[in-house]
Amino acid sequence: MNATSVTRRSFLKAAGLAAAGLPTIISASALGAEGRPPASDRLVLAGIGMGGRGQNDMRQFISAPEVQVVSLCDVKKPDLARSKASVDAKYGNKDCTTHIDYREILLKDDVDTILCATPDHWHAQIAIDACKAGKDVFCEKPLTLTIAEGRKMVQAARKYGRVFSSGSQRVLQDYGKLACAARSGAFGEVKTAFVNPGGPPRPCYLPGKPVPDSIDWEMWLGPAPWAPYNAFRCGRAYGLSGKGFRTWRDYSGGMMTDWGGHKFGGALHALGLDETGPVEIIPPRLSETKFLTYVFANGTKIHVGGGMKYVGTEGDVRPLRYLKVPAGLRWYSGGAKTLVQDFLYCVKTRHRPFRDVEYAHRTATVCHLGNICYDLDRKLKWDPDKEDFVGDTEASRMVDRPRRGVWQI
């Protein structure tokens, strides 16, 4: 048995042969030597969406001794081949399977956990299907393309008893010090935050081009409206340059949701608001600060612009002065230093991860509410319990979108 290719299933199969008195060889690696847990205790992981961010996440997972990566999925053949080469090099074999259709991965009984790092418009479909298949989920931010998707993701995770973490690592790794400062009490009661994620997406009118053999275009589109292929529709270019999927409304919420997953996530965490939502959203032209403004039921306001800072009744929060975690401020579990480590600890203990799907959904909702307010350019009333607009049917229609063909959740 190859020492670097043992999965839980192959380990148990080998153990069964031994129990039956049949000859077999079980490697030291399988039994837990070389600093790794025995194969029966490893978390078997599959990666779905192996573009730039997916490959970065995979490097973190594959470096964890308790993780065994067995399968990868991507509709772009070069990204899939590149990721397989990295996994195979890590384990010294060619055992990692590759797939264009993620549903093949969800049929694998030996896969415990999936990483979803696809473009935003695929997150809800893949994550909910994974929960139904009994897989724990690590889904990159922004969690959703629409508000309604997020609530369905939370419901699926709870119904099927899955550990589900979002991938917004910067909530602590960039803005944790700000959270500590805001909750320290040194600046009095903090009721104002400034967050600057970036702008909303826009409609895409790019001309059609021939579909290259390197991509399954129909699967890339998935639940999004049909559109002709153009490399800039599905490109990985970061920002709103018009050369990547984050620019376009059919696939992303723009920088408002992309960086918003980190920055709004950090602010909501620091202010203790990440299990609720605003009650009013005010467009820039009607706001006292000339920034898009969220008003929460307790009087807290978050303004979109002006850097990343908090203002208390006794001054501004400075991030580097307070490094100790105040009592009551949620943090990574089990001594974890990163979001991936926190997730893996929670998969093993069945604890709620730091970026649990509920927190990520509430953060994504704030981002989407901002985009809707930008579009409608009027004050909006929001009910964070019912998760619907108050007395505004036009806005309510923007809480969700139609999904194409078989891709229903």
N, C-alpha and C positions, 0 to 999 in steps of 0.2 A: 504494500500500500504506500503510495507516494506521501511522504511526510508533510508536504505542504498543500495537499489537495483534499485533506480530510474535512468532510462536513459532518454535521450531526447525524444525518441519515447514514452515511457510509460508515461512521464510527459504530453506530448501533447495529448495522448489518454485520460488521466484523465481529462485534461482541457476541452476536447471536450465533455466528458460525463457530466461535470458540466454545460457547456453551454447549453446542451440539456435538462437540468433539471433533470438528473438522479442522484441518490445518489452516492457519492464517498467521499473518505477521501484522502486529499493531505497532506503529512507530512511536518513538519517544515523544514526538510532537503531538501525536494524537492523545497521548496520556498526560500531556500538560508540561512537558519539558520545555526548555528554551524560553522560559518566562511567559508561556502562554497557558491559558486554562485548557483543560481537556476538551476535545471536540464536542463532547456531550453538553458542555456548559457554554459553548460559544454562541453568539448571536449571529445568525445567518442573514446577510443583508443583500438586497438587490438595489441597483441604482437605476432610476428612470429619469432621463433628461441629462445627457452627459456633455452639455456645452461648457462654457467657461466656468460658471458658478458650480455646476454639477461636478466637474472634475476637481475643483477646489475642495468641495465638501467630501468627495470620495477620498481624497488624500488624507483628510482628517479621520475618516472612518477606518480606512485601511491600516492606519498607523496604530489603532487601538488593538491590543493583543486579544481582547475578547470578541473581536469581530472577524467573521469570515465572509468575504464578498464572493458570491457565486454566479451572479447574473447581472447583465447590463442591458438597458434599452434606450434607443434613440432613433428618431426618424432620419437623422443625418448620418450617413454612412461614415464619413471621415471622423466625426466626433466619436462614434461608436467604436471604430477601429482603434483610435488613439487611446480611449479609456480602457479597452480590453488589453491593449499592450501594457498599460501601466499596471493593471491588476495581475496579469500573468507574470510580469517581471517581479512583482512583489512576492508572489508565491512560488515562482520558479517552475511554472507549468503552463499549460494552455487550456485549463479546465473551465475557465469563466465562459458561460454561454452568453450569446448576444441575441437580441430580439428587436424587431421593428414595432411590434404590437405589445404594449405593456400588459395586456390581458393574459398573455402566455406566462408572464412572470407570476401573476397572481394565482395561477393554477398550481404553482410549485408548493408542495406541502412542506418542503424543508426550508422555505424562506420565512423568517420570522418578522423581518422589518424591511420597509422600503424607504429609500431616499427619493423624494420627488423634487426635481430641480428644473422642470420644464418651464416654458413661457407661462405667464400668469393664467391664460385662458384655459389651460389644461388642469390646473391645480385641484379644483373641486372634484372633477370627474375621477381623476386617478386616486385622490385621497379617500373619497367615499367608497369607491370600489375596493380599495385596499382594506379599509375597515371591515367591509362586508366579508372579505376573504380571510379575516382573522390576522391581518398584519398590523403591527405598530407602524407609525408614520412620522417621518421627519420631512416636513414640507417647507421649501424655501419661501421667503417673503417676496413680494406681498402675498398674503394668504389667498386672496380671492380676486376675481374680476368684478363681482357684484356683491352687494350687501347680503342678499338672500342666500347666496352660496355659502357664506360663512356660517350662518345659523344651521344649515343642513349638515355642514361638516362637524360642527359641535354635536349635533344630535346623533350622527353616525358614530362618532368616537365614543359617546356615552352608551349608546344602545349596544354596541358590540364590545364594550370594555377595552378599548384600545388606548395605549399611550400615544399621544399625538402632540408633537412639538413643532412650532414654526421655527424658521431659520434666521430670525432677526437677532443675530449675535451682537450687534452693536448697541442694543438696548443696555447691556451691562458693560461690554468691552470698550465702548466709546463713552457712554453717558452714565455709567454707574456712579462715577464720582459726583456728577451733578445731582443724581438722585440722593446720594448720601448727604450732600450739602443742603439740598432743599429740605430734607427730613430731619436735619440736625437741630432745628429750632433756633439757630444762631441768627437767622434773618427774619424771625418772627413768623407769622402765618403767611405761607406762600400761596397766593391766589391768582398769580399771573405768570404765564409762560410764553415765550417766543420760540417758534419752530420754523425752520426754513427748508422744507424738503425739495422744492422745485415745482415746476409747472405741470399742468394737466396734459393729457394726450390730445390728439386731434384725428379727424377722419383721414382715411388713406385713399388716395386716388392714383396710386402708382399704376403705370401701364403694365399689361401682362407680358411675360417673357416665356420662352420655352422652358419646360420643367427639366432640369438636369437629372441624370441617373443617380446622383448622389443624395437625393432626398425623396422621401415618400410624401408628396405634397398634400394628398388627401388626409393622411394621418397627422401631418403638422397642423392643418386647419382644425380638424376634429370638430368640437362643438361650435366653433366660430362660423360666421356666415361664409358661404363660398366666395372666393375671390381668386383672380388669376395669380399665378406665381410671379413673384418679383423678389430678387435676392434681398432687397431692402425691406421687404415686409417681414422677413423672418431672420434678419441679420442680428448679430449679437452686439452691434455697436451700442455703447452705453450713452444714455442721455436722450435728448429730443432732437437729434440732428436730422432725422428723417431716414436714417440708414439702419435702424434696428427696430425690433418689434415693440420696444417700450414707447416709441413715438405714437403708436396707432391705437385708437380707441377700441377696436375689435379684439385686441390681444392684451391690452395693458391699461393701467390707470396712470401711465406716465411717471414722472419723477415724484408726483404727489403721492402715489402709492409705493413706489419703489424705495426711495429714501424715507418716505413717510413711515414705512414699516419699522425703521430704526428710530427716527426722530420723534414721531408721535408716540411710538412705543415707549421710548425713554421718558417722555413727558408724562404720559398717563401713568406709568409705573411710579415715577417720582411723586406725583400728586395723589396717588391712591385712587385713580379713576379708571383703572383698566378692567373693571367688570361692569361698567356702565357706559354712558355716552352723553353727548351734549343735548340740551333741550332747545337750543337756538343756534342757527348758523347765519352769519351776517356777511354779505359780500363787501369787498373793499370800498366801493363807492359810498356805502352807508355806514361804514365802521368808523369809530372815533379815531382809530390809529391808521386808517387807510389800508389796513391789512384785512384779509379774510379773518373772521373772528368766530370762535366757538364759545358759547356760554353754557356752563353746566349748572345743574340744579342748586348746587351749593354756592354759586356765585363765582366760581373759578372761571377765568377766561384764558383761552389759548389763541394767540395771534400768529398768523402764518406770515412770517417775515421777521426782520430785525435780528438775525442770528439765532443762536440756541442758548437761551438763558431763562432763569426764573427770577421773579421779583417778589420779595417778601414785604411785610409791613415795616420792616426795619432795614431794608436795603436789598441789593442784588446778590444773588447766589454766585459765588466764585468756586469753580469745580475742584481746585487742587487743595483747598484748605481742610477738607473733611474727608478722610479716607476710610474711617471706621464705619462699618455698616450699622446704622441706628436700629434699635429694637423695633420689630414690626415691619421692617422693609424686606420684602421677599428677595431671595437670592438663590444662586445655584445650590443644588442639593448634594449631599454626600461628599463635600470637599471638592467638588468639580471646579475646574478653572476655566472651562469653555462651555459653550452651549451644547456642543456634541457630547462632551463628557457628561453633562447634566442629563441629556436625553438617554444615554446608555445606562446611567445609574438608575434612572426612573423606569426604563424598560425592565431591568432586573428586579427592582423593588416594587414596581407598579405604583409608584408615587406620581403625583401631578408635576409635570416638568415646569421649569421656570417660564418658558414661553408656551404654556398650554394653549390648545386650540381656542379656548374661550378668550384668553387675553389677546391672542393674535387676531381673532375675529373682531373684537372691539376696536383694536387699533386700525385694522383695515376699514372698518365702518367709518371711523372718523375721516380717513383719507377719501373714501368714496363720497361722503357727505360734502366734503369740500369741493370735489369735482362737480357734483350736482349743483352746488350753489354757484360755482363759477359759470356753469352753463345757463342757469335760469336767471342769474343776476338779481335775486331778490331775497329778502329775509325768509328763512325757512324754520318752521317749528318741527321738532323731532321728538318722538316718544321712545326713549331708550329701552323701555320694557317691552312694548309692543313691536319695536323696531319698524316703525312706519312714520311717515310724515303726518302731521296734524292738519286736516282741512285743506289738503293740496293734492288732488288726484293726479295732476301732471307730474309732480315730483314723485308720488308713490309709484308711478309706472316705471320710474328709473331705479327702483330698488332691485329689480332683477331684469334679465333679458331672455328672449327666446334662445333655445339651444337647437342646434342643427341635427336632423336625422336621428340616429340611434343614441346620440349622446345626451341622455337625459339622467337627471339625478333626483 
